[in-house]
Amino acid sequence: MHLDLEHTRTPRLPYMTTSLTIQQAAAKTGLSVHTLRYYEKIGLLDPIVRQENTHRLFREEDLLWIGFLLKLRSTGLPIRDMLRYAELRRAGNTAESVSARKALLQQHARTVEETIAELQSNLAVLHMKVNMYEDMEAALPVNVVAQPQSIEDASNDRNNKRTRKTGDASRHPQARR
């Protein structure tokens, strides 16, 4: 199934049953109202259809496009490249526009793949370390193995020990002398 996220549209279309106010669009997309206005202002979004009272009405195709922009953003594509892509999209499906959009996405896909590979390598090191500590725990006498702690618990324990050691002195400045 092919999902077309790049509808060519005109600034004003007849009322559609799937239209949302800016507040509803913000809630549906997870973006703030301010961000939606900003995206429209800088050209990431085409001009949003407005009611007679000038309130924006986001249509399903606007939400699909925003969803695609969110995918680009969450994978680290800089806004300047997102703007370039939006500009090419507005140019229509000419040979130049299609080739340029394809190239931009191919380059970004390579960057994402490199990032994923680096993260997978880092994760492998973490798993190796966890396995090393499990082996170390297994080699310890049974009565020496401590209960597992979360990082937060261990950090709180260290902070509590510091507070107990310095707590009296910090409450009574004269006690430090």
N, C-alpha and C positions, 0 to 999 in steps of 0.2 A: 504494500500500500504506500503510495507516495503522498506526502503531506506538503502542500504548497504553502510556504510561509511568506511568499513574496508576491502578494497581490498588488497590481498596479491600480491606483485609485485616484479619484478626483477629490478635491477638498470638501465638496458638499454633495451628499447623496441623500436620497429620500430616507425618511425614518424607517429604521429596521427594528424588528422586535428584539434583537439581541443588542441592546445598547445599555451602557452603564454610565453612571455619573462618575466624576473623577474620584470621589470617595470610594465608590464600589469597585472601580478599576484598581485603585490602590490596594484595597483589601484583597482583591482576587489575585493580584500580581505580587504582593508583598513589598511593593515599592511605596514610598511616601507620595503624598499629593505633590509635594514640592519637587520630588525627583521626576514625576511624570510631566509636570509643567516645564522643568528644566530640559528634559529630553526633547520635548516639543520645541522649546525655544532654540536649542542648539542645532536642531535638525535631525536628531536621531529618529524622531517620530515625524511623520508627515503631519501637516495641519489637521487637528482633530475636528471632526464635524461638530458644529455647535447648534444648540437650540436657538430659538428666536431671542431668548433672554441671555444669550452668549455663553451659557453653560456648556461645557464640553460633554459630548456623548461618545464614549468609547464603544466601538463595534467589535464584533468577534475577530475580524481581520486585524484590528489594532492590537487586540490581546494576543493573537498568535504571533504577531511581529514582536511585541514586547517580550513574549516568552522566548523567542529566538535570541533577542538582545540579551536577555538574562543568561541564556546558555553561553553566549560569547563572553559576557562579563564574568561569569563564574569560572570560566576556563582561562581567564587572565588576558583576554584581548583588550588592548588599550582603547580608550574612548576615541582617540584620533583614528584608529583603524576601523572602529565601529562606525564612525562618521563617514569614512571613505566608503565603506560597504553600503551604507544607507544612500549615499550620493550615487553610487553606481546602480543601486537598485532603482532609484528614481529615474535613471537614464533609460530604463526599459531593458528589454531582452535583446539588445544589439550584440553583435559578435564581440565587440570591444568590452562591453559591460559584463557579459556572461564570462568571458575569459578572465577578466580582472577579478571578478568575484570568486571565481573558482580558484585562481592563484592565491588570493588572499586567504581563503579557507584552507587550502592545501598547506600553505606556510604555517598557519595557525595550528592545524592538526599536527604537523611535525613538532612544533613547539610543545603542544600538549603531550604528545607521545614521549618526548624527551623528559618532560616533567614527571610523567607517570613512571618512566623507567628509573629516574633518580629516586622517586619516592619508594618504589618497590625495592631498590637497592638499600635504601635507608631502613625500610621495614625489615628486610632480611637480617641486617645487623642487629636490630632490636630483638628479633626472634632468637638470634644466636646468643645474645647476651642473656636473655631470659632462660634459655636452655642451659647455659653455663651456670647460672645461679641455681637452677633446679638440680643440676648435677652436684653442685657444691652442697646444697641443702641435704641431698640424699646421702652424701658422704659424712655428714655430721652425726654425732651420737643423737639418738632420738630425743633425749631430754634437753638438747641445746637448740633444736629447731624452734624458732619463734613463730607466732601466728602471723600470717601475711597481713601487711598494712598497705593502705592506699598511700599515695604520695601526700595527699592532704593530711592524713592521720599522722604520718611521720613528721611532716613539717610542723603540725600543731604540737606534737610531742616536744620537738626541739625548741619551739617558741615558748612553751610552757616551762621547760627546764630553765631557759634563760630568764624568764620572768621570775621564777622562784629564786634563782641565784641573785638577781639584781633587784628583785621586787622590793625588798625591805629598804635597800639603799636608795632606790629611786623615790620611795615614798617619804623617806626621812633623809634629806640631804646631809644632815650632820653626821649620819651614820657612815658616810663615805670617808670621812676624815680620819 
